[in-house]
Amino acid sequence: MPDEPIVLPGLAEERREPSAAVCASGHLLAWSLDPSFALDFCPKCGEPVLRSCPHCRAPLPPDPEMLQWVPYHSNCIACGKPYPWRAAEIARAKRTLAEHAEVEAWEAPLHARAAEILDDIVAERAAPSAIVAGLRWLAAHGAESATPAILDVVDRLGTAELKQALRPSFPGSF
């Protein structure tokens, strides 16, 4: 028998560790929160206040010194899924690309390539040279509107390093 403590369901709910409090829109309300924190809705936007990941229920990691995460995390460190505020931005970006594809009647390979670039940006695995080459390829094949849509994704979801690396190719964009 393993040396694990016995956890009674009723007591497990009472014994909560400190966590951060962030609303579903991404407004950070507390970096390190007492478990008795009672605010249920964000005073800025009215969205529910989260103290744990909605996917796996892991507590939002606290940071009493507020040094590690400014702004707060984008993805859960326990399950890797995007928090609601990040997921909403990703969904908006994908919807925008799909609308451009439909209006301009992009063929499937064009839409797939644009979606791949978006996924690489979101996952922070996009090389700046690959983004530039991909946007040139899309424009050469009839998907000119992909460039502003993907640059908007970089602006909203890309890392500071990616934006810096893309500035010479797209001056004034970031």
C-alpha positions as CSV (number, residue, x, y, z in Angstrom):
1,M,0.0,0.0,0.0
2,P,1.5,3.4,-1.0
3,D,2.3,6.0,1.6
4,E,-0.3,8.4,0.3
5,P,-2.5,10.3,2.7
6,I,-6.2,9.4,2.8
7,V,-8.2,12.3,1.5
8,L,-11.8,12.6,2.5
9,P,-13.9,14.4,-0.2
10,G,-15.6,16.8,2.3
11,L,-12.3,17.9,3.8
12,A,-10.4,18.2,0.5
13,E,-12.8,21.0,-0.6
14,E,-12.1,22.9,2.7
15,R,-8.3,22.6,2.5
16,R,-7.5,24.8,-0.5
17,E,-4.1,26.2,-1.3
18,P,-3.6,29.9,-2.2
19,S,-4.1,30.6,-5.9
20,A,-4.4,33.5,-8.3
21,A,-7.8,34.9,-9.2
22,V,-8.3,35.8,-12.9
23,C,-11.6,36.4,-14.6
24,A,-12.6,34.5,-17.7
25,S,-11.7,37.6,-19.8
26,G,-8.2,37.7,-18.4
27,H,-8.4,40.5,-15.8
28,L,-6.0,39.6,-13.1
29,L,-7.7,40.3,-9.7
30,A,-5.2,38.8,-7.3
31,W,-1.8,37.3,-7.6
32,S,-1.9,35.3,-4.4
33,L,-5.2,34.8,-3.0
34,D,-6.5,33.6,0.4
35,P,-8.7,30.6,-0.2
36,S,-11.6,32.4,1.4
37,F,-11.6,35.1,-1.3
38,A,-15.3,35.6,-2.1
39,L,-15.4,37.7,-5.3
40,D,-17.3,35.6,-7.9
41,F,-17.6,38.0,-10.8
42,C,-15.1,40.5,-12.2
43,P,-15.8,44.1,-11.3
44,K,-14.4,45.2,-14.7
45,C,-16.3,43.0,-17.1
46,G,-18.8,40.9,-15.1
47,E,-17.2,37.5,-16.2
48,P,-16.8,34.7,-13.6
49,V,-13.7,34.8,-11.5
50,L,-11.5,31.7,-11.9
51,R,-9.3,30.3,-9.2
52,S,-8.6,27.0,-11.1
53,C,-8.3,25.8,-14.6
54,P,-11.7,25.1,-16.1
55,H,-10.4,22.0,-17.8
56,C,-8.4,20.1,-15.1
57,R,-9.3,22.1,-12.0
58,A,-5.6,22.7,-11.1
59,P,-5.4,25.9,-9.0
60,L,-4.2,29.0,-10.9
61,P,-0.6,29.3,-9.8
62,P,-0.1,32.2,-7.3
63,D,2.9,34.6,-7.5
64,P,3.1,36.6,-4.2
65,E,6.0,38.7,-5.6
66,M,4.2,39.3,-9.0
67,L,7.5,38.8,-10.8
68,Q,7.0,35.7,-12.9
69,W,3.9,36.2,-15.0
70,V,3.0,39.7,-16.3
71,P,0.4,39.3,-17.7
72,Y,-0.9,36.1,-16.2
73,H,-0.2,32.7,-17.9
74,S,-1.8,31.9,-21.2
75,N,-2.0,28.1,-20.7
76,C,-2.5,25.9,-17.7
77,I,0.7,24.5,-16.4
78,A,-1.0,21.3,-15.3
79,C,-2.9,20.3,-18.5
80,G,-1.4,22.7,-21.1
81,K,-4.8,23.9,-22.4
82,P,-5.3,27.6,-23.0
83,Y,-7.1,29.5,-20.3
84,P,-10.4,31.0,-21.4
85,W,-9.0,34.5,-22.1
86,R,-6.4,33.0,-24.5
87,A,-8.8,30.5,-26.0
88,A,-11.2,33.3,-26.9
89,E,-8.4,35.2,-28.7
90,I,-7.4,32.0,-30.6
91,A,-11.1,31.4,-31.6
92,R,-11.4,35.0,-32.8
93,A,-8.3,34.7,-34.9
94,K,-9.4,31.4,-36.4
95,R,-12.9,32.8,-37.2
96,T,-11.3,35.9,-38.9
97,L,-9.1,33.6,-41.1
98,A,-12.1,31.4,-42.0
99,E,-14.1,34.5,-42.9
100,H,-11.3,35.8,-45.2
101,A,-11.1,32.3,-46.7
102,E,-14.8,32.2,-47.4
103,V,-15.1,35.8,-48.8
104,E,-12.0,35.3,-51.1
105,A,-12.9,31.7,-51.9
106,W,-9.5,30.4,-50.9
107,E,-8.8,26.9,-51.9
108,A,-8.2,24.3,-49.1
109,P,-4.4,24.4,-49.3
110,L,-4.4,28.2,-48.8
111,H,-6.7,28.0,-45.8
112,A,-4.7,25.1,-44.3
113,R,-1.4,27.0,-44.7
114,A,-2.8,30.2,-43.0
115,A,-4.3,28.1,-40.2
116,E,-0.9,26.3,-39.8
117,I,0.9,29.7,-39.4
118,L,-1.7,30.8,-36.9
119,D,-1.2,27.6,-34.9
120,D,2.6,28.0,-34.9
121,I,2.2,31.6,-33.6
122,V,-0.1,30.5,-30.8
123,A,2.1,27.6,-29.8
124,E,5.2,29.9,-29.9
125,R,7.0,27.6,-32.4
126,A,6.8,30.0,-35.3
127,A,10.2,31.1,-36.8
128,P,10.0,34.7,-38.1
129,S,11.4,33.6,-41.5
130,A,8.7,30.9,-41.8
131,I,6.0,33.5,-41.1
132,V,7.4,35.9,-43.7
133,A,7.8,33.1,-46.3
134,G,4.3,31.8,-45.5
135,L,2.7,35.2,-45.9
136,R,4.5,35.7,-49.2
137,W,3.4,32.3,-50.4
138,L,-0.2,33.0,-49.4
139,A,-0.2,36.4,-51.2
140,A,1.3,34.9,-54.3
141,H,-1.5,32.3,-54.4
142,G,-4.4,34.7,-54.0
143,A,-4.7,35.0,-50.2
144,E,-3.6,38.7,-49.8
145,S,-5.9,39.3,-46.9
146,A,-4.1,36.7,-44.9
147,T,-1.2,39.1,-44.2
148,P,-3.1,41.7,-42.2
149,A,-5.1,38.9,-40.4
150,I,-2.0,37.0,-39.4
151,L,-0.1,40.1,-38.4
152,D,-3.1,40.9,-36.1
153,V,-2.6,37.4,-34.6
154,V,1.1,38.2,-34.1
155,D,0.2,41.5,-32.4
156,R,-2.4,40.0,-30.1
157,L,-0.9,36.5,-29.4
158,G,2.7,36.6,-30.5
159,T,5.7,36.8,-28.1
160,A,7.6,40.1,-27.8
161,E,10.6,38.3,-29.4
162,L,8.5,37.3,-32.4
163,K,7.2,40.9,-32.8
164,Q,10.7,42.3,-32.6
165,A,12.0,39.8,-35.2
166,L,9.2,40.6,-37.6
167,R,9.5,44.5,-37.3
168,P,12.0,44.8,-40.1
169,S,9.7,42.9,-42.5
170,F,6.5,44.6,-41.4
171,P,7.5,48.1,-40.2
172,G,4.8,49.9,-38.1
173,S,2.8,46.7,-37.5
174,F,3.8,46.1,-33.9
